[in-house]
Each structure stands twice: as structure tokens, then as C-alpha cells.
Amino acid sequence: MRRTLREFEDRFNRKFNYPYVFLNDEPFSDEFKQSISALTKAEIEFGLVPQEMWSVPGHVNETLMHHQLDDYASRNVMYGGSLSYRHMCRFNSGFFYRHPLLEKYDYYWRVEPGVHFYCDLDYDPFRYMKENGKEYGFTITLKEIPETIPTLWEHTLKFAHEKQLNTTLLRFFGSPEGGYNLCHYWSNFEIASLNLWRDSRYQDYFDYLDSTGNFFYERWGDAIVHSLAAGLYLNKTQVHFFEDIGYKHDNFAHCVNDGIFGKCMCPEDVGNFDEMFGSCLSDWKSFRTEGLQWDFRKNGDQIVEGRAIHNKKFASL
């Protein structure tokens, strides 16, 4: 975290001094607090995640849950056997924006330990989002591991049909005929409006997904949940690709090539994922919403057909 914070301060926050909020399911040690505080002049708050935001809810069958964890682990699905990873995904899907320490904020930038930033940022992305009507911002969009979300698309379509939603952006993620294409915005980098998640429409979506128990029976990630929610409730003009923010998480990087006089420096041994297999960026750039209205108030039969095709696709994997 210290290495990441050092880069984040040097590239951006030393110019703007935005406050930090650190949340953990266990109390932070004094050593952690002191070592983090030494790196910035910005205000820092350290908070504890309440147990009700980081625990198995009562409606989940824990016997079935542990059977599923063992099954995922036996198939070597990434984080498949991890209960703590599921708590993290559920927390980031439905609770972080309700934490008391975030109540006073309208926007957030999610910064995870171990990530890297490769470009100096001389403008305020929060102000840019607000002034340009942007609700969600990303740097990397990629395809999900299909085994982790076998029923999420089906449940999303069912929810949209029950709520009689009308959307265009959801078409970026799939269609009634072809099912879910596995694309999503990678949420380890997010600059977004907290009010997007505080909206009762999103809360309804999360509550419905949570009622299925599949954050624990399957391995639903918050990146997919946030992405499909954006598809349900936003249009493309409200989602922003931060092309000028060089970023790396794990083995995936968005590198900015701005020449020898620019303010970006992506290491030579780091490849630009934007143009690699599994990236959805070219699809995002070419995606046009004209004529792609998806009206769940009229297409009930078509939705059912889409779910059936989707299930067949996953059954064949």
C-alpha cells in the first residue's frame, strides 16, 4: 500500500490533497496508520467495516456454500475457494458506499494496494466527472472468467424484466440472442459517483442479487455487478474511459504512449493490455447506442429465449 500511495501522491494527489479513507474488516495497526500517514499531507481516516457488511447473511445455506467453495477450489477457479474474497466482492457491490465514513462524499477513486500509476495527472478527475455529467470512469475493460458467474446474466435480465427497464448500454454487455459476452469494467480502478450506488434503483438490483445467495454459491465479482448496473441505468455518455491515466493491476496494464515529451512512463517490460486478447476496449470504442434500445417492457418472450441460449453456452464449457 505504501508503494501504491507513493505513486498516487507523486502522480496526482500532492497537487490536490484529496482525503483518503481506508477500510478494513479488522482494526488497522498503529504501525500501518503511522507508515501510511508519513507519505501524505492529506487528511486520512481509518475505518472498520461493520460485521453485518462482512459476514454470511442468514438466508445463505452455509452447508451448500462450503460445498460450492470446495467445488470451485477443486476446479482451480481463481479465488474459487476463498470465502474472504466473496465477502470483499459483496461488500464492494452493496455496502462500501453506505459506510459512515463515506457519507460526506459525492465521488470516490478506488485505489488498491499493489497497483501502479504511470502518468502525471494535472487536472481534477472528480471535477471533470461532475462538470461533464459522468457517473462512472474506468481504465481497463476485459472479459470475466465464465465459471464465476454462470447465472448472473440470467438474473440481471429477470430483474430488468420485473422492473420493466428500458436501456441501451446493456447491449454492450450482451444480447437476448447471444447471452452475456463476459465484458466488464475492471473495478479495482474506479472513479465514480457514490450517488450512482446510493440510488434506490441500484440498491434494488443489489438486494435482488444478494437474495439469490450467489455471491457465495457462485463467485460473483463486484466488477461485473457494477458493470451490469451501469448497463441497466446509464447511457454511454455517462461512462468515461480515462485514456490519459496509465495504470496497472496484477498483469494487466493500460499504457499511455505520449512520446518523449509527455508525462507518462510505462515500463518497457509492461505490455499494453488495450490491444491484447481478452480486452473489450476496441468493442467499447466502437459501440454505438443508436438503434440498440432494449425495452424490457415489451420483450418478455425474447428475454426468456435469451436466457435459454445463455445457459446452453455455459453448459458447454
N, C-alpha and C positions, 0 to 999 in steps of 0.2 A: 504493500500500500504506500509506503514511503517513496519508493521509486516512481510509482504512478503519480503521486501527488506532486513530486518534484517537477515532473514533466508538465503536468497540468498547470502548475503555478507559472513555470517559465514560459509556456506557450500561450497562456491565456489569463489566468486569474490574478496574477500580480498586477495587471493593468486595471482590473475591475473590482477585485476584492469582494466577490460574492461569498456569502456564508456557506459553510459545509454542515451537513447533517450526517452523522454516522449512526447506523442502526445495527444491532446485533441481538441474537436470541439469548446471549449470555452477557453479563456485565463486562465492559471493557476494563482492562487492567490499567493501573496508573502509568505503567511503562508505555503502553500503547498511546494513551492520551498525551503524554509528555512528548513522545517521539513524533507524533503527528503534529502537535501544536508548534513544534520547533520549526516547521517548514513553511508556515504561512502567517501573515498578519491578519488574515480574515477571521471573522467570528466562527467558532466551531461548537457544535452541540453534539453530545454523545447520548444516544437514547437506547432504551431496552425495548425489544419487541414483546408485547404482552403475550402471555401463553395462549390466549384464545386466537391469536393471529398466527401461531406457530405450533399447531397441535392437530391431531387427527380428530375431525368433527364426529359427533355422536352418531350420525347417520351412516358412517362408513363401517362396513363389516371388516374388522381387523384381521380375522382369520383369513378371509378372502384376500385382503390386502397383502398379507405376508406371503401367501401362496403366489400372488402375482409378482411380488418383488423377487421371489426365488426364481420364478419362471423367466423374468426379464434378465436376471443375472446369469442364468444358465444359457441364455441366447447371446450373451455378451453385448447387449444393447447398452450404449453409453449411459452411465448413471442409472442403469436399469434396476439395480438392486439397492439403490440409495433412497432411504426414507428422508434424510435431511434435504436432499436435492428436491424432493417433491414438496416439502414444507416451503423451501425457498421459492419455487415456482408458484405455488398457491399464494404465498404472501405477496409476491410481486404482481400477481394477477388481480388480487382482490382486497388487499389490506394496506399496502405501504402508503397510499395516498390518504388513508384515514388515520394514520399515526398522528398523535397530538403535536409532535414537533413540526409537522408539515402543514398544519392548519393555516399558518400565516402566509404561505407561499402560493403563487399562481402558476409558476413554471418550475421545472426541475431539469437538471442534467445528470443522468446516471453515470457514475464513474466507478468502475470495478477495479479491485486490486489486480495488478499484473498487466493492465492494458498500457498501450503506448500512444503518444500523440506526436505527430511528425510535422505539424505546420504551426507557425505563429498565427494567432488569430487576433486581429486588430479591431474587430467590431464586436458588438454585443449580440450574440445569437438570440438571447431572450427578447431583446427589443425588436430584433428582426422578425421573430415569430409573431409578436403581438401586433406590430405595425402592418404586417402583410397577411394577417388572417390565417396563420399557420397553427395547426394543433399538434402535429406530430412530426419529428425530424429523425432521420436515420443516416448512417453512412454505409452499411452493408446490408444487402438482402440476398438470401440464399435459400436452398431447399432443406426441408426438415427430414430427419430420419423417419420413414413412414411407420415403422413398428411402434413408435412412441405415441402416435395419435390416430389409431385405427378408426375411432368413431367420432372424432371432434368435428369433422366437416359435416357429417350427418346430423349431429346435434345442433350445429350452427344453423343449418338450413331449417331444421324443425323449429328452432326458436324464431327465426326470421318469419317463417310462415305463421306461427302462432301470433306474433306481434304485427303481422301484415306490413312488413317493412318494404320500402322502395329504395333501391340503391343502385349505384353504377360502379363504385370502386370494388365491390366484392367480386366483380368479373375479373379483376386482375389475379385473383387467387384461384379461380376455377369456374366451372360452368355446370349446368344441370346434366349435360351430356357426358362430360369428361371427368367430373368429380374435382377433387382438390389437387392442384398442381404442386403442392408442397412448398411454394414460395412464402416467405415471411420476412419482415424486418427484424434484424438481429437486435434484441432489446438490451444487450449489455452496453450498447450505446443508445441512449435516447435523450433527446431534448424535446420536451413535450409540455402541454398544458395539463396541470393537475385537474383542472375542471373537466377535461375530457373524461377522466375516470370517475370523478365525483358526480357526474351526470347520472340521474336515476335510470336512464336507458342503458348505460353501461353496467350499472350495478345490477339491473335486472338480468342482463346477459351473464355476468359472472355468477350471480346467485343460481341461475338455472344450471350452468355448467357445474358448479360446485355440488348441486343436489344430486348429480349423477354418480358422484364418488370417483370419477375417473381421473382426477388429479392424483389419486393413489392407486387405483386399479390399473390404469394405464400410466403414461408418464408425460402428461400434458405440460408443455413449457409456457411460461408467460409470454415469450416472444410470439408464439402462434396465437395466443388469446388476444394480445394487444393488436396484432396484425389483422385478424379477422374482425375484431371490433371496429377497427378503423375502416375496414371494408364495409361493414354494416352501416356506420353512422357518418363517415366523412366522404368528401369527394377528393379527387386527385389534387386539386389546387390547395387543399388544406394540409397536404403531406409534403414535406420538404426533404430533398436529398442534399445533405451537406457535403457537396462535392469538394469544398475547399478545406475540409478538416481531415488531414491524414490520420489514420487510426489503425491499430492492430489489437486483436484479441485472439489468444491462442495462436493458431497457424493461419489465421485469416486477416488480411490487411487491405485497407483502401489506401492506395498510394496516390499522391498528387504529384504530377510531373510539371513543375512550373519553371523549369530551366535554371541556369546557374545564377540568375539574379533574383530568383524567387525566395519565398520564406518557408519552403517545405524541404525536408530532407528525409526521404525514405531509405533505410539501409539497403545496400546493394544486394544483400542476400535475402531480402524480403520481396516476394512476388506480389504483384497486384492482383487480388482476387477478383476484381471487377470483370476481368475478361477470362476467367477460368471456368472449368466445368463445375456446375452447381450454383453459379451465381445467377441471380434473377435480375441483375441491373439492366441489361440490354432490353429485357422484356418490360421493365418499368419505364425506361426512357421512351420506348415505342408505344406504350399503352395509351390508347385514346378512348375516352368515355362516350364519344358521340355514337348514338345508336345502341349502346350497351346497357340500357336501363334494365334492371332486374326487379320486377314488380311481384312481390310475394303475395299481393292481394288477389292476383288473378291466376297464378301459375301453379296451383296446388298439385295437379296431376303431374306436371313436368318435374316438380321438386321430388316427388316420390320416385319417379323414374331415375332422376339423377342420383338419389341415394343408393338405389339398387345397383346401378353401374359402378358407383364408387366402391361399394362393398365387394363386388366381384374383383375389382382391380386389386384390392388389398388382400383378398383371399388367395390370389395367385402368386403373391410374393413369397 
